[in-house]
Amino acid sequence: MSIILFGVRTPLVVDYEETCRRLGVDVAAGVSVSGTPRMLDRSRIFPLDGLADAGINSPYITCAFSSTRRKELHELALESGLKPAEALVDPAAVLPQSIRVGRGTYINAGAVIGGACFIGEHVLINRAVSVGHHSVVGDFVSIGPGATLASNIHIGDGAVIGAGAVVVPNIRIGENAVIGAGSLIRQ
């Protein structure tokens, strides 16, 4: 199996590379759309128009923390004829069999997801995040390192939850909401 890391200017791309290595997934290419690429293996960095010339047509996963940027990269990849990859889940994450995880989602090392959760498409769940049981995470959501979401949380599409934020049970977070790092969200 191989994958394209799409949008490799984010420092997070190193985590994606490490997860691929641990899973035995070949990184076919890193696509640099703008900015300075930050992949460890720079020999595999291609401009978007260079993929076809190199004969690379693997599924992709977007590499951006920002929900908005991840959505832009996703749309650009689709316009280029690429298909999203299945979820990329680090083997050091804990996920029960009772959850559903959408395409293009990345779950980083140390994340713990409770039972009966639904995680949408193109979601970023960063290191050491905890998501309680029966929670719903919409599409293109970004959850920063160490955030703790208690049970029965609903997060709308495009929301960003900052590092170390804590959300108590039974809370609904709206679409495109931004929760600052270290925040406590309660009723």
The 8 nearest C-alpha neighbors of each residue, nearest first, counted from 0:
[[1, 24, 25, 2, 23, 57, 26, 27],
 [2, 0, 25, 24, 26, 27, 57, 3],
 [1, 3, 26, 58, 57, 59, 27, 25],
 [4, 2, 59, 28, 27, 29, 5, 26],
 [5, 3, 29, 60, 59, 61, 30, 28],
 [4, 6, 61, 30, 29, 60, 62, 3],
 [7, 5, 31, 62, 30, 32, 8, 61],
 [6, 8, 36, 31, 9, 12, 37, 5],
 [7, 9, 36, 37, 35, 34, 6, 10],
 [10, 8, 11, 7, 12, 63, 37, 62],
 [9, 11, 12, 37, 13, 8, 7, 38],
 [12, 10, 9, 13, 14, 15, 62, 63],
 [13, 11, 15, 14, 10, 9, 7, 62],
 [12, 14, 16, 11, 15, 38, 17, 10],
 [15, 13, 17, 11, 12, 16, 18, 107],
 [14, 16, 12, 18, 13, 17, 19, 11],
 [17, 15, 13, 19, 14, 18, 12, 20],
 [18, 16, 20, 14, 19, 15, 13, 21],
 [17, 19, 21, 15, 89, 20, 16, 14],
 [20, 18, 24, 22, 16, 17, 21, 23],
 [19, 21, 17, 23, 18, 22, 24, 16],
 [22, 20, 18, 19, 23, 17, 90, 89],
 [23, 21, 19, 20, 24, 18, 90, 89],
 [22, 24, 20, 21, 19, 25, 0, 18],
 [25, 23, 19, 22, 1, 0, 20, 26],
 [24, 26, 1, 27, 0, 2, 23, 19],
 [27, 25, 2, 28, 1, 3, 24, 19],
 [28, 26, 3, 2, 1, 25, 43, 57],
 [29, 27, 43, 3, 26, 44, 30, 4],
 [28, 30, 44, 4, 3, 43, 5, 45],
 [31, 29, 5, 45, 6, 46, 44, 47],
 [30, 32, 6, 46, 7, 33, 36, 45],
 [31, 33, 6, 30, 46, 47, 34, 7],
 [34, 32, 31, 35, 8, 6, 36, 7],
 [33, 35, 8, 36, 32, 31, 7, 9],
 [34, 36, 8, 37, 33, 31, 7, 9],
 [37, 35, 8, 7, 38, 31, 34, 9],
 [36, 38, 8, 7, 10, 35, 39, 9],
 [39, 37, 40, 41, 36, 13, 12, 7],
 [38, 40, 41, 13, 37, 16, 12, 42],
 [41, 39, 38, 42, 43, 44, 16, 37],
 [40, 42, 43, 44, 38, 39, 37, 36],
 [43, 41, 40, 44, 45, 28, 39, 29],
 [42, 44, 28, 41, 29, 40, 45, 27],
 [45, 43, 29, 41, 28, 30, 42, 31],
 [46, 44, 30, 49, 29, 31, 47, 43],
 [45, 47, 49, 31, 48, 30, 32, 44],
 [48, 46, 49, 30, 50, 45, 32, 31],
 [47, 49, 46, 50, 51, 52, 45, 79],
 [50, 48, 46, 52, 47, 51, 45, 53],
 [51, 49, 53, 55, 52, 48, 47, 54],
 [50, 52, 54, 53, 49, 55, 48, 56],
 [51, 53, 49, 50, 54, 48, 55, 47],
 [52, 54, 50, 51, 55, 49, 45, 56],
 [55, 53, 51, 52, 50, 56, 49, 57],
 [56, 54, 50, 53, 51, 57, 27, 28],
 [55, 57, 54, 58, 81, 50, 51, 3],
 [58, 56, 2, 55, 3, 1, 59, 27],
 [59, 57, 84, 82, 83, 2, 3, 81],
 [60, 58, 3, 83, 84, 2, 4, 5],
 [59, 61, 103, 4, 84, 5, 83, 3],
 [62, 60, 5, 69, 4, 6, 63, 72],
 [63, 61, 6, 5, 12, 7, 4, 60],
 [62, 64, 69, 65, 9, 61, 68, 6],
 [65, 63, 141, 66, 62, 123, 69, 9],
 [64, 66, 68, 67, 63, 69, 141, 159],
 [67, 65, 69, 139, 157, 68, 140, 141],
 [66, 68, 70, 65, 69, 71, 157, 139],
 [67, 69, 71, 65, 70, 66, 72, 63],
 [70, 68, 66, 72, 63, 67, 71, 61],
 [69, 71, 73, 67, 68, 72, 66, 74],
 [72, 70, 68, 74, 73, 69, 75, 67],
 [71, 73, 75, 69, 70, 74, 76, 68],
 [72, 74, 70, 76, 71, 75, 69, 77],
 [73, 75, 77, 71, 76, 72, 78, 70],
 [76, 74, 72, 78, 73, 77, 71, 79],
 [75, 77, 79, 73, 81, 74, 78, 72],
 [76, 78, 74, 80, 81, 79, 75, 73],
 [79, 77, 75, 80, 76, 74, 81, 73],
 [80, 78, 76, 77, 81, 75, 47, 48],
 [79, 81, 77, 78, 76, 82, 56, 75],
 [80, 82, 77, 76, 79, 58, 56, 83],
 [81, 83, 58, 59, 77, 84, 80, 76],
 [84, 82, 59, 58, 103, 60, 102, 85],
 [85, 83, 58, 59, 103, 60, 102, 86],
 [84, 86, 102, 103, 87, 83, 101, 104],
 [87, 85, 104, 102, 103, 105, 88, 101],
 [86, 88, 105, 104, 106, 85, 89, 103],
 [89, 87, 106, 105, 86, 90, 107, 92],
 [88, 90, 18, 108, 91, 107, 92, 106],
 [89, 91, 92, 88, 22, 108, 21, 18],
 [90, 92, 108, 89, 109, 93, 110, 107],
 [93, 91, 110, 109, 108, 90, 89, 111],
 [94, 92, 111, 112, 110, 91, 95, 109],
 [95, 93, 112, 111, 92, 96, 113, 98],
 [96, 94, 97, 114, 98, 113, 93, 112],
 [95, 97, 98, 94, 114, 99, 115, 113],
 [98, 96, 115, 95, 114, 99, 116, 94],
 [99, 97, 116, 115, 96, 117, 114, 95],
 [100, 98, 117, 118, 116, 101, 97, 115],
 [99, 101, 118, 119, 117, 98, 86, 102],
 [102, 100, 120, 119, 104, 118, 86, 103],
 [103, 101, 85, 86, 120, 104, 84, 121],
 [102, 104, 121, 86, 60, 84, 83, 85],
 [105, 103, 121, 122, 86, 102, 120, 123],
 [106, 104, 87, 123, 88, 86, 122, 124],
 [107, 105, 88, 124, 89, 123, 125, 87],
 [106, 108, 125, 126, 89, 124, 110, 105],
 [109, 107, 91, 92, 89, 126, 110, 127],
 [108, 110, 127, 92, 126, 91, 111, 107],
 [111, 109, 127, 128, 92, 108, 126, 129],
 [110, 112, 93, 129, 92, 94, 128, 130],
 [113, 111, 130, 94, 129, 131, 93, 110],
 [114, 112, 132, 131, 130, 116, 111, 115],
 [113, 115, 132, 97, 116, 95, 98, 133],
 [114, 116, 133, 98, 97, 132, 113, 117],
 [117, 115, 133, 98, 134, 114, 132, 135],
 [116, 118, 135, 99, 98, 136, 100, 119],
 [117, 119, 100, 136, 99, 135, 101, 116],
 [120, 118, 138, 101, 137, 136, 100, 122],
 [119, 121, 101, 138, 102, 122, 104, 103],
 [122, 120, 104, 103, 139, 138, 102, 123],
 [123, 121, 104, 139, 140, 120, 138, 141],
 [124, 122, 141, 105, 104, 125, 142, 106],
 [125, 123, 106, 142, 107, 105, 141, 122],
 [124, 126, 144, 107, 143, 142, 123, 128],
 [127, 125, 144, 107, 108, 109, 128, 110],
 [126, 128, 109, 110, 145, 144, 129, 125],
 [129, 127, 110, 145, 146, 126, 144, 147],
 [128, 130, 147, 111, 110, 148, 112, 146],
 [131, 129, 148, 112, 113, 149, 147, 111],
 [132, 130, 150, 149, 113, 148, 112, 134],
 [131, 133, 113, 114, 150, 134, 116, 115],
 [134, 132, 116, 151, 115, 150, 114, 131],
 [133, 135, 151, 152, 116, 132, 153, 150],
 [136, 134, 153, 117, 116, 118, 154, 152],
 [135, 137, 118, 154, 119, 153, 117, 134],
 [138, 136, 156, 119, 155, 154, 140, 135],
 [137, 139, 119, 120, 156, 140, 122, 121],
 [140, 138, 122, 157, 121, 66, 156, 120],
 [139, 141, 157, 122, 158, 138, 66, 159],
 [142, 140, 159, 123, 66, 122, 160, 124],
 [141, 143, 160, 124, 159, 125, 123, 161],
 [144, 142, 162, 161, 125, 160, 146, 141],
 [145, 143, 162, 126, 125, 146, 128, 127],
 [144, 146, 163, 128, 127, 162, 126, 147],
 [145, 147, 163, 164, 128, 162, 144, 165],
 [148, 146, 165, 129, 128, 164, 130, 166],
 [147, 149, 130, 166, 131, 165, 129, 167],
 [148, 150, 131, 168, 167, 166, 130, 147],
 [151, 149, 131, 132, 168, 152, 134, 133],
 [150, 152, 134, 133, 169, 168, 132, 153],
 [153, 151, 134, 170, 169, 150, 171, 168],
 [152, 154, 171, 135, 134, 136, 172, 170],
 [155, 153, 172, 136, 137, 171, 135, 173],
 [156, 154, 174, 173, 137, 172, 158, 157],
 [157, 155, 137, 138, 174, 158, 139, 140],
 [156, 158, 175, 140, 139, 66, 174, 138],
 [159, 157, 175, 176, 140, 174, 156, 177],
 [158, 160, 141, 177, 140, 142, 178, 176],
 [159, 161, 142, 178, 143, 177, 141, 179],
 [162, 160, 180, 143, 179, 178, 164, 142],
 [163, 161, 143, 180, 144, 146, 164, 145],
 [162, 164, 146, 145, 181, 180, 144, 161],
 [165, 163, 181, 182, 146, 180, 162, 161],
 [166, 164, 147, 183, 146, 148, 182, 184],
 [165, 167, 184, 148, 183, 149, 185, 147],
 [166, 168, 149, 185, 184, 165, 148, 170],
 [169, 167, 149, 150, 170, 151, 152, 166],
 [168, 170, 151, 152, 150, 167, 171, 153],
 [171, 169, 152, 168, 153, 172, 167, 185],
 [172, 170, 153, 152, 154, 173, 169, 155],
 [171, 173, 154, 155, 153, 170, 176, 174],
 [174, 172, 155, 176, 154, 171, 175, 158],
 [173, 175, 155, 156, 176, 158, 157, 172],
 [174, 176, 158, 157, 156, 173, 177, 155],
 [177, 175, 158, 174, 173, 159, 178, 172],
 [176, 178, 159, 158, 160, 179, 175, 161],
 [179, 177, 160, 161, 159, 176, 180, 182],
 [180, 178, 161, 182, 177, 181, 160, 164],
 [179, 181, 161, 162, 164, 182, 163, 178],
 [180, 182, 164, 163, 162, 179, 183, 161],
 [183, 181, 164, 180, 179, 165, 184, 178],
 [182, 184, 165, 166, 164, 185, 181, 167],
 [185, 183, 166, 165, 167, 182, 186, 164],
 [186, 184, 167, 166, 183, 170, 168, 165],
 [185, 184, 170, 167, 169, 168, 166, 171]]
